[in-house]
Amino acid sequence: MRNINLTTESEVISPQDLSLLIGSCRIAKQIEWLDKYQWTYFLNAVRRPIVGRAYLREKLSGKEPQSNFKSPTWQLDTTQIK
């Protein structure tokens, strides 16, 4: 059995590690799994899910990850427009 490599320098997990984690090589199944378990991920240009290594570590430790990926909520200030 192969272990997920958490010692590499990459900031994101490899496609092979994602396949091992989820149990499927099919991209559609990976996205379905990530959505089902409410994981934060991004889709790259070829629509492959990308998961951050730090996020993976926190998620697997049982802690709710502190996501820095979410956009801050803001509101346009129109009071200065004349």
KOLGU-4560 file (N, C-alpha, C; in nm, 3 decimals, padded with zeros to 5 digits):
<recs>
<n_xx: 00.084 n_yy: -00.118 n_zz: 00.000 ca_xx: 00.000 ca_yy: 00.000 ca_zz: 00.000 c_xx: 00.088 c_yy: 00.124 c_zz: 00.000 mol: A seq: 1 type: MET>
<n_xx: 00.057 n_yy: 00.219 n_zz: -00.083 ca_xx: 00.135 ca_yy: 00.341 ca_zz: -00.097 c_xx: 00.081 c_yy: 00.448 c_zz: -00.004 mol: A seq: 2 type: ARG>
<n_xx: 00.170 n_yy: 00.520 n_zz: 00.061 ca_xx: 00.130 ca_yy: 00.630 ca_zz: 00.149 c_xx: 00.131 c_yy: 00.761 c_zz: 00.073 mol: A seq: 3 type: ASN>
<n_xx: 00.049 n_yy: 00.855 n_zz: 00.116 ca_xx: 00.050 ca_yy: 00.989 ca_zz: 00.058 c_xx: 00.178 c_yy: 01.057 c_zz: 00.102 mol: A seq: 4 type: ILE>
<n_xx: 00.251 n_yy: 01.113 n_zz: 00.008 ca_xx: 00.378 ca_yy: 01.178 ca_zz: 00.036 c_xx: 00.354 c_yy: 01.320 c_zz: 00.085 mol: A seq: 5 type: ASN>
<n_xx: 00.378 n_yy: 01.343 n_zz: 00.213 ca_xx: 00.357 ca_yy: 01.477 ca_zz: 00.270 c_xx: 00.490 c_yy: 01.549 c_zz: 00.294 mol: A seq: 6 type: LEU>
<n_xx: 00.600 n_yy: 01.499 n_zz: 00.241 ca_xx: 00.729 ca_yy: 01.559 ca_zz: 00.269 c_xx: 00.788 c_yy: 01.633 c_zz: 00.149 mol: A seq: 7 type: THR>
<n_xx: 00.719 n_yy: 01.640 n_zz: 00.038 ca_xx: 00.773 ca_yy: 01.707 ca_zz: -00.079 c_xx: 00.764 c_yy: 01.858 c_zz: -00.063 mol: A seq: 8 type: THR>
<n_xx: 00.831 n_yy: 01.929 n_zz: -00.151 ca_xx: 00.833 ca_yy: 02.074 ca_zz: -00.145 c_xx: 00.710 c_yy: 02.139 c_zz: -00.208 mol: A seq: 9 type: GLU>
<n_xx: 00.631 n_yy: 02.065 n_zz: -00.283 ca_xx: 00.517 ca_yy: 02.121 ca_zz: -00.353 c_xx: 00.412 c_yy: 02.173 c_zz: -00.256 mol: A seq: 10 type: SER>
<n_xx: 00.347 n_yy: 02.281 n_zz: -00.292 ca_xx: 00.239 ca_yy: 02.339 ca_zz: -00.211 c_xx: 00.106 c_yy: 02.269 c_zz: -00.236 mol: A seq: 11 type: GLU>
<n_xx: 00.097 n_yy: 02.189 n_zz: -00.341 ca_xx: -00.025 ca_yy: 02.116 ca_zz: -00.372 c_xx: 00.006 c_yy: 01.967 c_zz: -00.380 mol: A seq: 12 type: VAL>
<n_xx: -00.095 n_yy: 01.885 n_zz: -00.354 ca_xx: -00.072 ca_yy: 01.741 ca_zz: -00.363 c_xx: -00.075 c_yy: 01.699 c_zz: -00.510 mol: A seq: 13 type: ILE>
<n_xx: -00.004 n_yy: 01.593 n_zz: -00.540 ca_xx: 00.006 ca_yy: 01.545 ca_zz: -00.677 c_xx: -00.124 c_yy: 01.478 c_zz: -00.720 mol: A seq: 14 type: SER>
<n_xx: -00.147 n_yy: 01.468 n_zz: -00.851 ca_xx: -00.265 ca_yy: 01.395 ca_zz: -00.899 c_xx: -00.267 c_yy: 01.250 c_zz: -00.850 mol: A seq: 15 type: PRO>
<n_xx: -00.149 n_yy: 01.190 n_zz: -00.838 ca_xx: -00.142 ca_yy: 01.052 ca_zz: -00.788 c_xx: -00.186 c_yy: 01.044 c_zz: -00.642 mol: A seq: 16 type: GLN>
<n_xx: -00.142 n_yy: 01.140 n_zz: -00.560 ca_xx: -00.182 ca_yy: 01.142 ca_zz: -00.420 c_xx: -00.332 c_yy: 01.170 c_zz: -00.405 mol: A seq: 17 type: ASP>
<n_xx: -00.386 n_yy: 01.256 n_zz: -00.489 ca_xx: -00.529 ca_yy: 01.284 ca_zz: -00.486 c_xx: -00.607 c_yy: 01.158 c_zz: -00.523 mol: A seq: 18 type: LEU>
<n_xx: -00.559 n_yy: 01.085 n_zz: -00.624 ca_xx: -00.624 ca_yy: 00.959 ca_zz: -00.663 c_xx: -00.621 c_yy: 00.858 c_zz: -00.549 mol: A seq: 19 type: SER>
<n_xx: -00.508 n_yy: 00.850 n_zz: -00.480 ca_xx: -00.494 ca_yy: 00.759 ca_zz: -00.367 c_xx: -00.588 c_yy: 00.797 c_zz: -00.252 mol: A seq: 20 type: LEU>
<n_xx: -00.597 n_yy: 00.925 n_zz: -00.223 ca_xx: -00.683 ca_yy: 00.974 ca_zz: -00.116 c_xx: -00.830 c_yy: 00.943 c_zz: -00.145 mol: A seq: 21 type: LEU>
<n_xx: -00.872 n_yy: 00.969 n_zz: -00.267 ca_xx: -01.013 ca_yy: 00.957 ca_zz: -00.303 c_xx: -01.050 c_yy: 00.817 c_zz: -00.347 mol: A seq: 22 type: ILE>
<n_xx: -00.955 n_yy: 00.745 n_zz: -00.405 ca_xx: -00.983 ca_yy: 00.610 ca_zz: -00.451 c_xx: -01.030 c_yy: 00.602 c_zz: -00.594 mol: A seq: 23 type: GLY>
<n_xx: -01.006 n_yy: 00.709 n_zz: -00.670 ca_xx: -01.046 ca_yy: 00.709 ca_zz: -00.810 c_xx: -00.952 c_yy: 00.798 c_zz: -00.890 mol: A seq: 24 type: SER>
<n_xx: -00.919 n_yy: 00.753 n_zz: -01.010 ca_xx: -00.838 ca_yy: 00.832 ca_zz: -01.102 c_xx: -00.923 c_yy: 00.925 c_zz: -01.187 mol: A seq: 25 type: CYS>
<n_xx: -01.051 n_yy: 00.898 n_zz: -01.191 ca_xx: -01.141 ca_yy: 00.978 ca_zz: -01.276 c_xx: -01.164 c_yy: 01.116 c_zz: -01.214 mol: A seq: 26 type: ARG>
<n_xx: -01.140 n_yy: 01.217 n_zz: -01.293 ca_xx: -01.151 ca_yy: 01.355 ca_zz: -01.246 c_xx: -01.292 c_yy: 01.386 c_zz: -01.196 mol: A seq: 27 type: ILE>
<n_xx: -01.393 n_yy: 01.340 n_zz: -01.269 ca_xx: -01.532 ca_yy: 01.366 ca_zz: -01.229 c_xx: -01.561 c_yy: 01.306 c_zz: -01.092 mol: A seq: 28 type: ALA>
<n_xx: -01.509 n_yy: 01.187 n_zz: -01.065 ca_xx: -01.529 ca_yy: 01.123 ca_zz: -00.935 c_xx: -01.454 c_yy: 01.197 c_zz: -00.825 mol: A seq: 29 type: LYS>
<n_xx: -01.336 n_yy: 01.249 n_zz: -00.858 ca_xx: -01.260 ca_yy: 01.325 ca_zz: -00.760 c_xx: -01.336 c_yy: 01.451 c_zz: -00.720 mol: A seq: 30 type: GLN>
<n_xx: -01.388 n_yy: 01.523 n_zz: -00.819 ca_xx: -01.464 ca_yy: 01.645 ca_zz: -00.792 c_xx: -01.590 c_yy: 01.612 c_zz: -00.711 mol: A seq: 31 type: ILE>
<n_xx: -01.657 n_yy: 01.504 n_zz: -00.747 ca_xx: -01.776 ca_yy: 01.462 ca_zz: -00.674 c_xx: -01.743 c_yy: 01.434 c_zz: -00.527 mol: A seq: 32 type: GLU>
<n_xx: -01.633 n_yy: 01.364 n_zz: -00.503 ca_xx: -01.591 ca_yy: 01.331 ca_zz: -00.366 c_xx: -01.555 c_yy: 01.458 c_zz: -00.289 mol: A seq: 33 type: TRP>
<n_xx: -01.478 n_yy: 01.545 n_zz: -00.351 ca_xx: -01.437 ca_yy: 01.670 ca_zz: -00.284 c_xx: -01.559 c_yy: 01.754 c_zz: -00.247 mol: A seq: 34 type: LEU>
<n_xx: -01.657 n_yy: 01.762 n_zz: -00.337 ca_xx: -01.779 ca_yy: 01.836 ca_zz: -00.308 c_xx: -01.860 c_yy: 01.769 c_zz: -00.197 mol: A seq: 35 type: ASP>
<n_xx: -01.872 n_yy: 01.637 n_zz: -00.204 ca_xx: -01.950 ca_yy: 01.563 ca_zz: -00.105 c_xx: -01.897 c_yy: 01.584 c_zz: 00.037 mol: A seq: 36 type: LYS>
<n_xx: -01.766 n_yy: 01.584 n_zz: 00.051 ca_xx: -01.705 ca_yy: 01.599 ca_zz: 00.183 c_xx: -01.661 c_yy: 01.742 c_zz: 00.214 mol: A seq: 37 type: TYR>
<n_xx: -01.706 n_yy: 01.835 n_zz: 00.130 ca_xx: -01.688 ca_yy: 01.979 ca_zz: 00.151 c_xx: -01.542 c_yy: 02.020 c_zz: 00.165 mol: A seq: 38 type: GLN>
<n_xx: -01.458 n_yy: 01.971 n_zz: 00.074 ca_xx: -01.318 ca_yy: 02.010 ca_zz: 00.069 c_xx: -01.304 c_yy: 02.132 c_zz: -00.021 mol: A seq: 39 type: TRP>
<n_xx: -01.212 n_yy: 02.221 n_zz: 00.015 ca_xx: -01.180 ca_yy: 02.335 ca_zz: -00.068 c_xx: -01.078 c_yy: 02.292 c_zz: -00.173 mol: A seq: 40 type: THR>
<n_xx: -01.105 n_yy: 02.325 n_zz: -00.298 ca_xx: -01.013 ca_yy: 02.291 ca_zz: -00.407 c_xx: -01.032 c_yy: 02.392 c_zz: -00.519 mol: A seq: 41 type: TYR>
<n_xx: -00.941 n_yy: 02.390 n_zz: -00.612 ca_xx: -00.948 ca_yy: 02.473 ca_zz: -00.731 c_xx: -00.941 c_yy: 02.384 c_zz: -00.852 mol: A seq: 42 type: PHE>
<n_xx: -00.996 n_yy: 02.428 n_zz: -00.964 ca_xx: -00.981 ca_yy: 02.356 ca_zz: -01.090 c_xx: -00.876 c_yy: 02.428 c_zz: -01.173 mol: A seq: 43 type: LEU>
<n_xx: -00.780 n_yy: 02.352 n_zz: -01.225 ca_xx: -00.679 ca_yy: 02.414 ca_zz: -01.309 c_xx: -00.732 c_yy: 02.429 c_zz: -01.452 mol: A seq: 44 type: ASN>
<n_xx: -00.648 n_yy: 02.468 n_zz: -01.544 ca_xx: -00.690 ca_yy: 02.497 ca_zz: -01.682 c_xx: -00.749 c_yy: 02.376 c_zz: -01.753 mol: A seq: 45 type: ALA>
<n_xx: -00.708 n_yy: 02.256 n_zz: -01.714 ca_xx: -00.762 ca_yy: 02.135 ca_zz: -01.777 c_xx: -00.870 c_yy: 02.071 c_zz: -01.689 mol: A seq: 46 type: VAL>
<n_xx: -00.925 n_yy: 02.151 n_zz: -01.595 ca_xx: -01.035 ca_yy: 02.112 ca_zz: -01.508 c_xx: -01.001 c_yy: 01.998 c_zz: -01.412 mol: A seq: 47 type: ARG>
<n_xx: -00.873 n_yy: 01.990 n_zz: -01.373 ca_xx: -00.830 ca_yy: 01.891 ca_zz: -01.274 c_xx: -00.832 c_yy: 01.957 c_zz: -01.137 mol: A seq: 48 type: ARG>
<n_xx: -00.888 n_yy: 01.889 n_zz: -01.035 ca_xx: -00.894 ca_yy: 01.950 ca_zz: -00.901 c_xx: -00.755 c_yy: 01.959 c_zz: -00.838 mol: A seq: 49 type: PRO>
<n_xx: -00.730 n_yy: 02.073 n_zz: -00.775 ca_xx: -00.603 ca_yy: 02.102 ca_zz: -00.709 c_xx: -00.632 c_yy: 02.124 c_zz: -00.560 mol: A seq: 50 type: ILE>
<n_xx: -00.564 n_yy: 02.048 n_zz: -00.474 ca_xx: -00.583 ca_yy: 02.059 ca_zz: -00.329 c_xx: -00.450 c_yy: 02.099 c_zz: -00.266 mol: A seq: 51 type: VAL>
<n_xx: -00.453 n_yy: 02.199 n_zz: -00.182 ca_xx: -00.334 ca_yy: 02.246 ca_zz: -00.114 c_xx: -00.284 c_yy: 02.146 c_zz: -00.010 mol: A seq: 52 type: GLY>
<n_xx: -00.153 n_yy: 02.136 n_zz: 00.000 ca_xx: -00.092 ca_yy: 02.041 ca_zz: 00.094 c_xx: -00.122 c_yy: 02.078 c_zz: 00.239 mol: A seq: 53 type: ARG>
<n_xx: -00.113 n_yy: 02.206 n_zz: 00.275 ca_xx: -00.143 ca_yy: 02.248 ca_zz: 00.412 c_xx: -00.290 c_yy: 02.220 c_zz: 00.446 mol: A seq: 54 type: ALA>
<n_xx: -00.379 n_yy: 02.244 n_zz: 00.349 ca_xx: -00.521 ca_yy: 02.217 ca_zz: 00.368 c_xx: -00.543 c_yy: 02.068 c_zz: 00.393 mol: A seq: 55 type: TYR>
<n_xx: -00.477 n_yy: 01.982 n_zz: 00.314 ca_xx: -00.487 ca_yy: 01.838 ca_zz: 00.331 c_xx: -00.444 c_yy: 01.796 c_zz: 00.471 mol: A seq: 56 type: LEU>
<n_xx: -00.332 n_yy: 01.849 n_zz: 00.517 ca_xx: -00.283 ca_yy: 01.812 ca_zz: 00.650 c_xx: -00.383 c_yy: 01.848 c_zz: 00.759 mol: A seq: 57 type: ARG>
<n_xx: -00.438 n_yy: 01.968 n_zz: 00.752 ca_xx: -00.534 ca_yy: 02.011 ca_zz: 00.854 c_xx: -00.662 c_yy: 01.928 c_zz: 00.847 mol: A seq: 58 type: GLU>
<n_xx: -00.709 n_yy: 01.904 n_zz: 00.727 ca_xx: -00.833 ca_yy: 01.828 ca_zz: 00.708 c_xx: -00.817 c_yy: 01.686 c_zz: 00.761 mol: A seq: 59 type: LYS>
<n_xx: -00.704 n_yy: 01.622 n_zz: 00.732 ca_xx: -00.682 ca_yy: 01.485 ca_zz: 00.778 c_xx: -00.655 c_yy: 01.477 c_zz: 00.928 mol: A seq: 60 type: LEU>
<n_xx: -00.614 n_yy: 01.589 n_zz: 00.989 ca_xx: -00.590 ca_yy: 01.588 ca_zz: 01.133 c_xx: -00.720 c_yy: 01.601 c_zz: 01.212 mol: A seq: 61 type: SER>
<n_xx: -00.828 n_yy: 01.632 n_zz: 01.142 ca_xx: -00.957 ca_yy: 01.645 ca_zz: 01.209 c_xx: -00.992 c_yy: 01.788 c_zz: 01.245 mol: A seq: 62 type: GLY>
<n_xx: -00.898 n_yy: 01.881 n_zz: 01.223 ca_xx: -00.927 ca_yy: 02.022 ca_zz: 01.249 c_xx: -00.997 c_yy: 02.082 c_zz: 01.127 mol: A seq: 63 type: LYS>
<n_xx: -01.077 n_yy: 02.184 n_zz: 01.152 ca_xx: -01.135 ca_yy: 02.257 ca_zz: 01.040 c_xx: -01.029 c_yy: 02.353 c_zz: 00.990 mol: A seq: 64 type: GLU>
<n_xx: -00.986 n_yy: 02.338 n_zz: 00.865 ca_xx: -00.878 ca_yy: 02.422 ca_zz: 00.813 c_xx: -00.914 c_yy: 02.571 c_zz: 00.813 mol: A seq: 65 type: PRO>
<n_xx: -00.813 n_yy: 02.651 n_zz: 00.842 ca_xx: -00.827 ca_yy: 02.795 ca_zz: 00.832 c_xx: -00.803 c_yy: 02.832 c_zz: 00.687 mol: A seq: 66 type: GLN>
<n_xx: -00.907 n_yy: 02.858 n_zz: 00.615 ca_xx: -00.894 ca_yy: 02.883 ca_zz: 00.471 c_xx: -00.860 c_yy: 03.029 c_zz: 00.445 mol: A seq: 67 type: SER>
<n_xx: -00.748 n_yy: 03.050 n_zz: 00.378 ca_xx: -00.710 ca_yy: 03.184 ca_zz: 00.334 c_xx: -00.752 c_yy: 03.207 c_zz: 00.190 mol: A seq: 68 type: ASN>
<n_xx: -00.829 n_yy: 03.113 n_zz: 00.136 ca_xx: -00.863 ca_yy: 03.117 ca_zz: -00.004 c_xx: -00.993 c_yy: 03.191 c_zz: -00.030 mol: A seq: 69 type: PHE>
<n_xx: -01.070 n_yy: 03.217 n_zz: 00.072 ca_xx: -01.199 ca_yy: 03.280 ca_zz: 00.051 c_xx: -01.183 c_yy: 03.431 c_zz: 00.038 mol: A seq: 70 type: LYS>
<n_xx: -01.258 n_yy: 03.487 n_zz: -00.052 ca_xx: -01.254 ca_yy: 03.631 ca_zz: -00.074 c_xx: -01.317 c_yy: 03.703 c_zz: 00.044 mol: A seq: 71 type: SER>
<n_xx: -01.258 n_yy: 03.813 n_zz: 00.085 ca_xx: -01.321 ca_yy: 03.889 ca_zz: 00.193 c_xx: -01.452 c_yy: 03.951 c_zz: 00.146 mol: A seq: 72 type: PRO>
<n_xx: -01.544 n_yy: 03.963 n_zz: 00.239 ca_xx: -01.670 ca_yy: 04.027 ca_zz: 00.206 c_xx: -01.649 c_yy: 04.178 c_zz: 00.210 mol: A seq: 73 type: THR>
<n_xx: -01.692 n_yy: 04.245 n_zz: 00.105 ca_xx: -01.676 ca_yy: 04.389 ca_zz: 00.101 c_xx: -01.798 c_yy: 04.450 c_zz: 00.033 mol: A seq: 74 type: TRP>
<n_xx: -01.812 n_yy: 04.581 n_zz: 00.052 ca_xx: -01.922 ca_yy: 04.653 ca_zz: -00.008 c_xx: -01.867 c_yy: 04.781 c_zz: -00.067 mol: A seq: 75 type: GLN>
<n_xx: -01.913 n_yy: 04.813 n_zz: -00.186 ca_xx: -01.868 ca_yy: 04.934 ca_zz: -00.255 c_xx: -01.917 c_yy: 05.057 c_zz: -00.179 mol: A seq: 76 type: LEU>
<n_xx: -01.824 n_yy: 05.147 n_zz: -00.147 ca_xx: -01.859 ca_yy: 05.272 ca_zz: -00.078 c_xx: -01.886 c_yy: 05.379 c_zz: -00.182 mol: A seq: 77 type: ASP>
<n_xx: -02.012 n_yy: 05.413 n_zz: -00.200 ca_xx: -02.050 ca_yy: 05.513 ca_zz: -00.301 c_xx: -02.074 c_yy: 05.651 c_zz: -00.239 mol: A seq: 78 type: THR>
<n_xx: -02.043 n_yy: 05.669 n_zz: -00.113 ca_xx: -02.070 ca_yy: 05.796 ca_zz: -00.046 c_xx: -01.983 c_yy: 05.909 c_zz: -00.099 mol: A seq: 79 type: THR>
<n_xx: -01.867 n_yy: 05.876 n_zz: -00.156 ca_xx: -01.777 ca_yy: 05.979 ca_zz: -00.204 c_xx: -01.796 c_yy: 06.011 c_zz: -00.353 mol: A seq: 80 type: GLN>
<n_xx: -01.886 n_yy: 05.943 n_zz: -00.418 ca_xx: -01.911 ca_yy: 05.967 ca_zz: -00.561 c_xx: -02.004 c_yy: 06.085 c_zz: -00.577 mol: A seq: 81 type: ILE>
<n_xx: -01.963 n_yy: 06.179 n_zz: -00.665 ca_xx: -02.046 ca_yy: 06.299 ca_zz: -00.689 c_xx: -02.095 c_yy: 06.303 c_zz: -00.831 mol: A seq: 82 type: LYS>
</recs>
